Amino acid sequence: MKSVTDTPRSGTHSQHEEVEARSLRVAVLVVGAGMAGLASSIMLSRMGVDHILIERRRAVHGLPKAHILSAKTMEIFRQLGLDEAVYRRGSPLESFSRLNWMTSIDGPTALHGREIGHVDAWGGGEDVVRYSAATPCRYTNLAQIQTEPLLNAEAQRLAPGRVRYGQELIGLSQDESGVTARVRDVAEETEWTVEADYVLGADGGRSVGPEIGVGWIGEKELGHVLIAHFSAQLHPWIKDPRTGITIFLSPDHMEHGMWSGGLVKMGPHRWGTDSEEWVVHAASGPGIPKDESAVIETIRDILGIPDLEPVIHSVGRWTVGGVVAERLRVGRVLLLGDAAHQHSPVGGLGANTAIADAQNAAWKVALVVKGQADHDLLRSYEEERHPVARNVVEQSSAALMRQTTEITKVIDGIGPGEEGWNALERFYADTPEGEELRAEMARTFRQGNYGVRMLGVELGQQYESGAVVPDGTETKENLDPAVDYVAEARSGHRVPHAWIDRGQVRSSTVDLAQLDRFVLVTDPGGRRAWLQAIAAASERVDAPIELVTIGAYGDYDDSMCNWAELSGLHDGGAVLIRPDSFVAWRSPTMPEDAAGELCRVLLSITGRAPAPAVA
Ligand SMILES: Cc1cc2nc3c(=O)[nH]c(=O)nc-3n(C[C@H](O)[C@H](O)[C@H](O)COP(=O)(O)OP(=O)(O)OC[C@H]3O[C@@H](n4cnc5c(N)ncnc54)[C@H](O)[C@@H]3O)c2cc1C
C-alpha cells in the first residue's frame, strides 16, 4: 500500500487537487455516508461549516434496510427543505398503516394463508387524530435505497466535492488541538490524512468507536434474520392494501424460534397490493446463501407460494440483539446512528434515531467551530442522546419480543411442526374454545404495544443536560411514556406543535426552529422588552438569536389559542427554542431583569457558565 503525506493545500474544493495534496484540513470530518452521515453533512453545509464526508463504499447502499420514516424525521427533513421530495417518492400513509400477523400468504391447507390479527400502525387508522395533534408531519414509507440517493444528491449539491465515496477511515488520533484521520483511497490503494477540529462518527459502529476505545453494552448477536429484496406480483394473494408489514407465524418454518418470517412492501411506484417490490425476512442461521436458487426457495417457503418467480435484487441479513455504545463522545469525536445504538428493525427506530442524533450533534458542533459556544457544549450530546439510545434499544427489543410472545401466549403451543399446526387448528376451530381464543387475541392486539405506535418514544424525549436550563416545573404525568406523547413546552422537551398563521401561510410552532440560531418566542406584548434583552445579551454572548412573536398582531397568529395553552406563557413570558426544536429554557412571564436572565441562560447553554439558579 502506498502512503504519501505532503504539505496541506488550502483554498480549493477540488477532490482531485486535495487528494493530490494528500492532506486536508477541515473543521469537521464526517465518517460514513449512511442516513446519519448524509444528514450531518447536509446540516453542516446549511450552517456554513467546512467539512468533508468520507465513505468506504463506492456507491450508495444496495440493501433497502430502513424504510419507515417517522414524523420526527419528517420534521427534520422539513427543516432541511427535503420533506416534499421524500413525500413525493414515499408511500401514502393509508398504504402502510397496518401491521398484520398471518400464518403465510398461501399454502396447501386451510390453516395456511390465514390472518391471525392486525393493528393500526405508524400514525394511521385510529391513530390519525392522535398523531396529527402532535406533529405537523405524517410518517412515510420509503426504502433506504431511495432515501439515501436523495440525501446524497443534496449533500453533494451543498458541498460539491466534499462527499467522497471509496474513502475508508483506517486510523484516528486526537489531542487537545484536533483530530488526525488516516484515510485509504479504496480504488487507488493510497493513503491521505484529514486534520479536523471534530469528527462525527457515523460509520455504523465499524471503525470510529473501536479507534477511540469505545465498546458496546448489551447483547449483539442473539439470532439472525435473512433479508431478500425482490420484485414479484403478489397482488393475487395480498388482500388488504393498507398492510405495510406482515409477520408470519408458520409451524412450517419456526425452527429458528420466535417467528417464521416477514414481508415488507417496498413500492417504489405502486404502493397498493400491486407494489412491484418486496422484502422477505426469514429467521435463519448466521450465513447468507451464496446460491440465488436457495434464496428463491426461502421466499417461496415463507410466503407459501411454491411456483412464485421472484427477481432477486439483493440479499443481506440483520442480527437480533441490542447494544448501546459505552460512550457517545470521547474528546473531539462524537458517535451517532448505528455507531451509537444498534437494535432490531422493530419499531423503525434505527435510521430515525440516527437522523435525530445528527441534528443534535450538528448544531452543537457548528456553534463550537464558529466560536459561538465553548467545546463544553458537546458534553450535552452524550447527556441527551445516551438516554435516548438506551431507550430505543430497550423499546425495540421489547417490541420484537412482544410481537411473538403475546401471540404465543394466546395460541399456546404454536411452534415448529405438528404441535404448532394443532395449536392453530384449536385457534381457528368453530368451537367455544376457538371463539374464546380469538376474542382473547383481539383483546391482545387492542391493548399491546407492538412497536408501531410509539409516539412517546419518538416525540416525548426529555433532555436534562448542560444545553437546557430547567424552568423549575415538573413534567406532566404520562402513564405509558412509550406509546403516549404528552405535549409540553417545558425546558428539555421538543417544542409542542400548534398551527400558527403568517398571513395566509400556515406553519407549525415546530417549524420555528432554525438550524443556525436560537429562536425566542414571546407574545406581541413582550416584543419590545425582549428585543432590548436580546440586544443587551448579544454584547456578552455571541450566540445567534431571533425573536418571534405569536398572538394577535404578532408575527404569527394563534387564532385558536392552541399555542397560548400549550406554551403556558402569559404577560411577556418566553420560550427559547434550540436549533433542534427542543426548548432550551422557558420563563412563563416576563422576568424582572430580562436581559440579565437571557444572558445567563445563553452563557450556560453555550457552555460558558454554569446553569443559573431556577427562580
Ligand atoms: C432490515 C432492516 C430494516 C430496517 N428498517 C428500519 C426502519 O424502517 N426505520 C428505521 O429508522 N431504521 C430501520 N432500520 C435500521 C437502519 O437501517 C439503521 O439504523 C440505519 O441505516 C443506520 O444508519 P447509520 O447512518 O447510522 O449507519 P449505516 O447505514 O450503517 O452507515 C454507515 C456507513 O459508514 C460506512 N463506513 C463504515 N466504516 C467506514 C470507514 N472505516 N470509513 C468510511 N466509511 C465507513 C459504511 O460503509 C456505511 O455506509 C432497519 C434495519 C434493517 C437491517
The ligand as a Tripos MOL2 file, in Angstrom:
@<TRIPOS>MOLECULE
LIG
   53    58     1     0     0
SMALL
NO_CHARGES

@<TRIPOS>ATOM
      1 C1        -33.9700   -4.9530    7.5930 C.3       1 LIG1
      2 C2        -33.8300   -3.6450    8.2710 C.ar      1 LIG1
      3 C3        -34.9150   -2.7830    8.2980 C.ar      1 LIG1
      4 C4        -34.8050   -1.5630    8.9430 C.ar      1 LIG1
      5 N1        -35.8810   -0.7270    8.9580 N.ar      1 LIG1
      6 C5        -35.7820    0.4620    9.5590 C.ar      1 LIG1
      7 C6        -36.8520    1.3920    9.5020 C.ar      1 LIG1
      8 O1        -37.8900    1.0970    8.9160 O.2       1 LIG1
      9 N2        -36.7030    2.6040   10.1020 N.ar      1 LIG1
     10 C7        -35.5500    2.9270   10.7460 C.ar      1 LIG1
     11 O2        -35.4640    4.0390   11.2760 O.2       1 LIG1
     12 N3        -34.4940    2.0880   10.7880 N.ar      1 LIG1
     13 C8        -34.5760    0.8730   10.2140 C.ar      1 LIG1
     14 N4        -33.5070    0.0410   10.2030 N.ar      1 LIG1
     15 C9        -32.2590    0.4620   10.8340 C.3       1 LIG1
     16 C10       -31.4590    1.3690    9.9100 C.3       1 LIG1
     17 O3        -31.2200    0.7630    8.6690 O.3       1 LIG1
     18 C11       -30.1310    1.7420   10.5450 C.3       1 LIG1
     19 O4        -30.3190    2.0670   11.8900 O.3       1 LIG1
     20 C12       -29.5560    2.9450    9.8210 C.3       1 LIG1
     21 O5        -29.3250    2.6250    8.4770 O.3       1 LIG1
     22 C13       -28.2620    3.3970   10.4800 C.3       1 LIG1
     23 O6        -27.7330    4.4430    9.7300 O.3       1 LIG1
     24 P1        -26.2640    4.9310   10.0080 P.3       1 LIG1
     25 O7        -26.0310    6.0550    9.0660 O.co2     1 LIG1
     26 O8        -26.0650    5.1740   11.4500 O.co2     1 LIG1
     27 O9        -25.3260    3.6770    9.6720 O.3       1 LIG1
     28 P2        -25.0920    2.8880    8.3190 P.3       1 LIG1
     29 O10       -26.2760    2.9170    7.4450 O.co2     1 LIG1
     30 O11       -24.5450    1.5740    8.7210 O.co2     1 LIG1
     31 O12       -23.9790    3.7320    7.5840 O.3       1 LIG1
     32 C14       -22.6440    3.6950    7.9940 C.3       1 LIG1
     33 C15       -21.7750    3.9410    6.7840 C.3       1 LIG1
     34 O13       -20.4290    4.0710    7.2130 O.3       1 LIG1
     35 C16       -19.6140    3.4350    6.2580 C.3       1 LIG1
     36 N5        -18.3520    3.0750    6.9080 N.ar      1 LIG1
     37 C17       -18.1380    2.1040    7.8130 C.ar      1 LIG1
     38 N6        -16.8550    2.0820    8.1750 N.ar      1 LIG1
     39 C18       -16.2480    3.0730    7.4910 C.ar      1 LIG1
     40 C19       -14.9070    3.5400    7.4400 C.ar      1 LIG1
     41 N7        -13.9560    2.9730    8.1560 N.pl3     1 LIG1
     42 N8        -14.6220    4.5850    6.6380 N.ar      1 LIG1
     43 C20       -15.5950    5.1750    5.8810 C.ar      1 LIG1
     44 N9        -16.8880    4.7400    5.8840 N.ar      1 LIG1
     45 C21       -17.1950    3.7140    6.6880 C.ar      1 LIG1
     46 C22       -20.4270    2.2250    5.8300 C.3       1 LIG1
     47 O14       -20.0000    1.7470    4.5770 O.3       1 LIG1
     48 C23       -21.8190    2.7820    5.8000 C.3       1 LIG1
     49 O15       -22.1790    3.2680    4.5440 O.3       1 LIG1
     50 C24       -33.5850   -1.1930    9.5730 C.ar      1 LIG1
     51 C25       -32.5010   -2.0590    9.5400 C.ar      1 LIG1
     52 C26       -32.6200   -3.2750    8.8960 C.ar      1 LIG1
     53 C27       -31.4500   -4.2040    8.8690 C.3       1 LIG1
@<TRIPOS>BOND
     1     1     2 1
     2     2     3 ar
     3     2    52 ar
     4     3     4 ar
     5     4     5 ar
     6     4    50 ar
     7     5     6 ar
     8     6     7 ar
     9     6    13 1
    10     7     8 2
    11     7     9 ar
    12     9    10 ar
    13    10    11 2
    14    10    12 ar
    15    12    13 ar
    16    13    14 ar
    17    14    15 1
    18    14    50 ar
    19    15    16 1
    20    16    17 1
    21    16    18 1
    22    18    19 1
    23    18    20 1
    24    20    21 1
    25    20    22 1
    26    22    23 1
    27    23    24 1
    28    24    25 2
    29    24    26 1
    30    24    27 1
    31    27    28 1
    32    28    29 2
    33    28    30 1
    34    28    31 1
    35    31    32 1
    36    32    33 1
    37    33    34 1
    38    33    48 1
    39    34    35 1
    40    35    36 1
    41    35    46 1
    42    36    37 ar
    43    36    45 ar
    44    37    38 ar
    45    38    39 ar
    46    39    40 ar
    47    39    45 ar
    48    40    41 1
    49    40    42 ar
    50    42    43 ar
    51    43    44 ar
    52    44    45 ar
    53    46    47 1
    54    46    48 1
    55    48    49 1
    56    50    51 ar
    57    51    52 ar
    58    52    53 1
@<TRIPOS>SUBSTRUCTURE
     1 LIG1         1 GROUP 0 **** ****
